[in-house]
Amino acid sequence: MAKLVTNLPEPKMEYDVQNQRLINLSIKQIVEKLNFSYQQDIKNEQNTFNWFIS
């Protein structure tokens, strides 16, 4: 699996909507990267299996 690099902003002592949005966006980016890399791993495994069988 590939290395994921995403920066999560530190939460502030006082609630700030903009800061919470940035944290939420960063978490969504992590999920998208994980989903994409997982799908790529499955494709690679399937290609390897097909090559081995043929």
Sequence and secondary structure as in RCSB ss.txt:
>XXXX:A:sequence
MAKLVTNLPEPKMEYDVQNQRLINLSIKQIVEKLNFSYQQDIKNEQNTFNWFIS
>XXXX:A:secstr
            SS  HHHHHHHHHHHHHHHHHHHHHHHHHHHHHHHHHHHHH 
